[in-house]
Amino acid sequence: MESMAIVANKKRVNEEVNVIQESQKRKYLSDAFTPKGTIKSRSYITISVVSFLLIFLVWWYECNLGGVNSMFLPSVASTFESAKHMFLKENFLFDIWMSVQRVLLGFAISAVVGIPLGLLIGTYAPVAAFLEPLFSFFRYLPASAFIQLFILWIGIGESSKVAIIIVGSLAQIILMVATNVRNVSISLVEVSYTLGVTRGSVFWKVLLPKCMPDIVDTLRMVLGWAWTYIIVAEMVGASEGVGFMITQAGRQFMISKIFVGIITIGIIGLALDMMCMFFKKILFPWNED
């Protein structure tokens, strides 16, 4: 009788566990489709992979069954063959390396200059009044308009290409970082005063720690924009680089090579974006996001 009671107990416990698991599963699925809901990392990766596969499936269908002219849209196979030839025979890795150097150098200079200025603009009203309108004006100036000026001022070497990246990135970083600082709740500052934080140290003890994760997100966004200027930057006397290759391929109507260049830039950008998110989690584990 005792063993039968134990078996019945175990059965009841298993049934309760199953009920709890089913309810948690239902809750997880409903939460995933609520505003600002979350999903597991594995589900996120799976859905992301599916989205890319769907794009390639549509691409393959349009080229092979949809009747799209290859002059306008090369097939997946021809694009892959072009990529293979470019990497093995045309030293495309060197082009990638040159473009990565230019973008990262220009972006790094923009970040080193822009982050302190953005912090000052977002923290102190007189600095904002002095600098913010200036950089708001500068933000709307197209980087391509500076090509001839940079050729005249600094020549056609690497400096002019990096300068184009800086023109496209600096003002964006400054104004977005200023917004990150302003988004810090004023109640945090007021509470810090009641806890004994001085006016001079509130920046270091409250504002900067709170907005740093947001600044990393800002840098992620602007780094993506910096890559969009590489085509313009490599118009300035370049003889190598992904942007230069795309321009040359366009002049020769080599559409598959253009696709290889575009996809390459996207892959590099995605890798850099994931690196930024990884380091954000490492540096700011306390951040809720």
C-alpha positions in Angstrom: 0.0 0.0 0.0 2.8 2.4 0.9 4.6 1.8 -2.5 1.3 2.4 -4.3 0.9 5.7 -2.4 4.5 6.7 -3.4 3.7 5.9 -7.1 0.5 7.9 -7.0 2.4 10.8 -5.4 5.0 10.8 -8.1 2.4 10.7 -10.8 0.6 13.6 -9.3 3.8 15.6 -9.0 4.7 14.9 -12.7 1.2 16.0 -13.8 1.6 19.3 -11.8 5.0 19.8 -13.3 3.6 19.3 -16.8 0.8 21.8 -16.1 3.3 24.4 -14.9 5.5 23.9 -17.9 2.6 24.2 -20.3 1.4 27.4 -18.6 4.9 28.9 -18.7 5.1 28.0 -22.4 1.8 29.6 -23.2 2.9 32.7 -21.2 6.2 32.8 -23.0 4.4 32.8 -26.4 1.9 35.4 -25.4 4.6 37.7 -23.9 6.7 37.4 -27.1 4.0 39.3 -29.0 3.3 41.9 -26.5 4.8 45.4 -26.8 8.4 45.3 -25.5 8.1 41.6 -25.0 11.2 39.4 -25.0 12.2 36.1 -26.5 15.0 33.6 -25.8 18.4 34.1 -27.5 18.0 30.8 -29.3 14.6 31.8 -30.7 16.0 35.2 -31.7 18.9 33.6 -33.7 16.6 31.1 -35.3 14.2 33.8 -36.5 17.1 35.9 -37.7 18.5 33.1 -39.8 15.0 32.4 -41.3 14.7 36.0 -42.4 18.0 35.8 -44.3 17.1 32.5 -45.8 13.8 34.0 -47.0 15.6 36.8 -48.7 17.9 34.4 -50.5 14.9 32.2 -51.5 13.1 35.1 -53.0 16.3 36.1 -54.8 16.8 32.6 -56.2 13.1 32.4 -57.2 13.1 35.7 -59.1 16.3 34.8 -61.0 15.5 31.2 -61.9 11.7 31.2 -62.1 10.6 34.8 -62.0 12.1 35.7 -65.4 14.1 38.7 -64.1 16.8 39.8 -66.5 20.3 39.0 -65.2 21.4 42.4 -66.4 19.4 43.9 -63.5 19.6 41.1 -61.0 22.3 38.4 -61.1 21.6 34.9 -60.0 22.8 33.6 -56.7 25.1 31.2 -58.5 26.7 33.8 -60.7 27.2 36.1 -57.6 28.9 33.3 -55.8 31.1 32.6 -58.7 32.1 36.3 -58.9 32.8 36.3 -55.2 35.0 33.2 -55.5 36.9 34.7 -58.4 37.4 38.0 -56.6 38.7 36.5 -53.5 41.0 34.0 -55.2 42.2 35.9 -58.3 41.6 39.7 -57.7 42.9 40.2 -54.2 39.5 41.3 -52.9 40.7 40.7 -49.3 43.1 43.6 -49.7 40.2 45.8 -50.9 38.2 44.8 -47.8 41.2 45.6 -45.5 41.7 49.0 -47.0 38.1 50.0 -46.6 37.9 48.6 -43.0 41.0 50.7 -42.1 39.5 53.9 -43.6 36.1 53.5 -42.0 37.4 52.5 -38.5 40.1 55.3 -38.5 37.6 58.0 -39.5 35.0 56.6 -37.1 37.5 56.4 -34.2 38.6 60.0 -34.7 35.0 61.1 -34.8 34.2 59.2 -31.6 37.3 60.5 -29.7 36.3 64.1 -30.6 32.5 63.7 -30.6 31.8 61.9 -27.4 33.4 64.6 -25.1 31.7 67.4 -27.0 28.3 65.5 -26.9 28.7 65.0 -23.1 29.4 68.7 -22.6 26.5 69.8 -24.8 24.1 67.4 -23.0 25.2 68.4 -19.6 25.8 72.2 -19.6 23.2 74.5 -21.2 25.7 77.3 -22.1 27.9 74.8 -24.0 24.7 73.6 -25.8 23.8 77.1 -26.7 27.3 77.7 -28.1 27.9 74.4 -30.0 24.6 72.7 -30.7 23.3 75.0 -33.4 26.7 74.8 -35.1 26.7 71.0 -35.3 23.0 70.9 -36.2 23.9 73.0 -39.2 26.9 70.9 -40.0 24.9 67.7 -39.7 22.9 68.5 -42.9 25.9 69.1 -45.1 26.4 66.2 -47.6 29.8 64.6 -47.3 30.0 64.3 -51.1 30.0 68.1 -51.3 33.4 68.1 -49.6 35.2 65.9 -52.1 36.6 68.7 -54.3 37.5 70.8 -51.2 39.4 68.0 -49.6 41.3 67.3 -52.8 42.3 70.9 -52.9 43.1 71.2 -49.1 44.7 67.8 -48.3 45.3 66.0 -51.6 44.1 62.6 -52.8 45.9 60.5 -50.3 44.4 58.5 -47.4 43.8 61.6 -45.3 41.1 62.9 -47.7 39.2 59.5 -47.6 39.3 59.4 -43.8 38.1 63.1 -43.7 35.0 62.1 -45.7 34.2 59.5 -43.1 34.7 62.1 -40.3 32.4 64.6 -42.0 29.7 62.0 -42.2 30.1 60.8 -38.6 31.2 63.6 -36.3 28.2 65.8 -36.0 25.9 62.7 -35.7 27.9 61.4 -32.8 28.0 64.8 -31.0 24.2 65.4 -31.2 23.2 61.8 -30.4 25.5 61.6 -27.4 24.0 64.9 -26.2 20.6 63.4 -26.5 21.7 60.3 -24.6 22.8 62.5 -21.7 19.5 64.5 -21.7 17.5 61.3 -21.6 18.9 60.6 -18.1 16.0 61.2 -15.7 16.3 64.4 -13.8 15.0 62.6 -10.7 18.3 60.6 -10.6 20.2 63.9 -10.4 17.9 65.3 -7.7 18.2 62.1 -5.6 21.9 62.2 -5.9 22.0 65.7 -4.5 20.0 64.5 -1.5 22.5 61.7 -1.0 25.4 64.1 -0.8 26.7 64.2 -4.4 28.1 67.6 -5.2 27.3 69.5 -8.3 30.8 69.1 -9.6 30.7 65.3 -9.3 27.2 64.5 -10.4 28.4 64.2 -14.0 30.9 61.5 -13.1 28.8 59.6 -10.5 25.3 59.8 -12.1 25.1 61.1 -15.7 28.1 59.3 -17.2 27.4 55.8 -15.8 23.7 56.0 -16.7 24.2 57.1 -20.3 27.2 55.0 -21.2 25.2 52.0 -22.4 23.2 54.4 -24.6 26.3 55.9 -26.0 27.5 52.5 -27.0 24.2 52.1 -28.9 24.8 55.5 -30.5 28.2 54.4 -31.7 26.8 51.3 -33.2 24.3 53.3 -35.2 26.8 55.9 -36.4 29.3 53.1 -37.3 26.7 51.8 -39.7 26.3 55.2 -41.2 30.1 55.6 -41.5 30.1 52.6 -43.8 27.6 54.2 -46.1 30.2 56.9 -46.9 32.8 54.5 -48.0 31.7 54.7 -51.7 32.0 58.5 -51.6 35.3 58.4 -49.7 36.9 56.1 -52.2 36.0 58.3 -55.1 38.9 60.5 -54.0 41.8 59.1 -56.0 41.4 55.6 -54.7 42.8 52.6 -56.5 41.7 49.9 -54.0 38.8 49.4 -51.5 35.3 47.9 -51.6 33.8 51.2 -52.6 36.3 51.7 -55.4 35.6 48.1 -56.7 31.8 48.8 -56.7 32.3 52.0 -58.7 34.5 50.3 -61.2 32.1 47.4 -61.5 29.3 49.8 -62.2 31.1 51.4 -65.0 31.7 48.0 -66.6 28.1 46.8 -66.0 29.4 43.9 -63.9 26.3 43.6 -61.7 27.3 40.5 -59.9 30.5 42.2 -58.6 28.4 45.1 -57.3 26.3 42.6 -55.4 29.4 41.0 -54.0 30.6 44.3 -52.7 27.3 45.3 -51.2 26.9 41.9 -49.5 30.5 42.1 -48.2 29.8 45.5 -46.6 26.7 44.2 -45.0 28.4 41.2 -43.5 31.3 43.3 -42.2 28.7 45.8 -40.7 26.7 43.0 -39.1 29.9 41.5 -37.6 30.9 44.9 -36.1 27.4 45.4 -34.8 27.4 42.1 -33.0 30.8 42.9 -31.5 29.5 46.1 -30.2 26.5 44.4 -28.6 28.8 41.7 -27.1 31.2 44.3 -25.5 28.2 46.3 -24.2 27.0 43.2 -22.3 30.5 42.7 -20.9 31.1 46.3 -19.9 27.6 47.1 -18.6 26.1 43.8 -17.2 23.9 45.9 -14.8 22.1 47.6 -17.7 18.5 46.3 -18.1 18.6 46.4 -21.9 
